[in-house]
């Protein structure tokens, strides 16, 4: 998806739309899992959301990253969201 203006990364739907993923890390059992964004209501805000480990039930922390597309196309959404993109 290409946009000419600023984008918003406020909801789980925004993350999915612009090619991002959330990886949840559990410090208790040291498990890492990618969150399936298609199973979360797309209008739900991800900022301030709490995550629970699927393996042990402990609290999880989230890391936002771009999904690799397998080609040379760069996904500039985070840079544009920060105001550093073109």
C-alpha positions as CSV (number, residue, x, y, z in Angstrom):
1,X,0.0,0.0,0.0
2,X,1.3,3.4,-0.9
3,X,0.3,6.6,0.7
4,X,1.3,10.2,-0.1
5,X,0.5,11.7,3.3
6,X,1.1,10.8,7.0
7,X,-0.1,7.4,8.2
8,X,-1.5,6.4,11.6
9,X,-0.3,3.4,13.5
10,X,-2.8,3.5,16.3
11,X,-4.8,0.3,15.9
12,X,-4.1,-3.4,15.3
13,X,-5.8,-2.9,11.9
14,X,-3.3,-0.1,11.1
15,X,-0.4,-2.4,11.9
16,X,-1.8,-5.1,9.6
17,X,-2.7,-2.7,6.8
18,X,0.8,-1.1,6.7
19,X,2.8,-4.4,7.0
20,X,3.8,-4.5,10.6
21,X,3.8,-7.3,13.2
22,X,3.9,-7.4,17.0
23,X,6.1,-10.0,18.6
24,X,5.3,-10.8,22.2
25,X,8.2,-11.8,24.6
26,X,7.7,-13.4,27.9
27,X,10.5,-12.8,30.3
28,X,9.3,-15.6,32.6
29,X,9.5,-18.5,30.2
30,X,11.6,-16.7,27.5
31,X,9.1,-17.5,24.8
32,X,8.7,-15.3,21.7
33,X,5.5,-15.4,19.5
34,X,4.2,-13.3,16.7
35,X,0.7,-12.0,17.5
36,X,-1.9,-12.9,14.8
37,X,-3.3,-9.5,14.0
38,X,-6.2,-11.0,12.0
39,X,-7.6,-12.5,15.2
40,X,-7.9,-9.1,17.0
41,X,-10.6,-6.5,16.4
42,X,-9.0,-4.1,13.8
43,X,-10.3,-0.9,15.5
44,X,-8.7,-1.8,18.9
45,X,-5.8,0.4,19.9
46,X,-2.5,-1.4,20.3
47,X,-1.0,1.4,22.3
48,X,-1.4,0.7,26.0
49,X,-2.6,-2.9,25.3
50,X,-1.5,-5.6,27.8
51,X,-0.3,-8.9,26.5
52,X,-0.2,-12.3,28.2
53,X,2.1,-15.2,27.3
54,X,0.3,-18.0,25.5
55,X,2.7,-20.6,27.0
56,X,2.8,-19.8,30.7
57,X,0.3,-17.0,31.2
58,X,2.9,-14.5,32.4
59,X,2.9,-10.8,31.3
60,X,4.4,-10.2,27.9
61,X,6.1,-7.3,26.3
62,X,5.6,-6.3,22.6
63,X,8.1,-5.4,19.9
64,X,6.9,-3.7,16.7
65,X,8.7,-4.6,13.5
66,X,8.2,-4.4,9.7
67,X,7.3,-7.7,7.9
68,X,9.8,-8.7,5.3
69,X,8.1,-8.9,2.0
70,X,10.7,-11.0,0.3
71,X,11.5,-8.3,-2.3
72,X,13.5,-5.1,-2.2
73,X,10.5,-2.9,-1.6
74,X,11.0,-0.9,1.6
75,X,8.0,-0.4,3.9
76,X,8.4,3.2,5.0
77,X,5.4,3.4,7.3
78,X,7.3,3.7,10.6
79,X,9.6,6.4,9.2
80,X,6.6,8.3,7.9
81,X,4.8,7.9,11.2
82,X,7.8,9.3,12.9
83,X,8.0,12.2,10.4
84,X,11.4,11.1,9.0
85,X,10.2,9.6,5.7
86,X,9.7,11.4,2.4
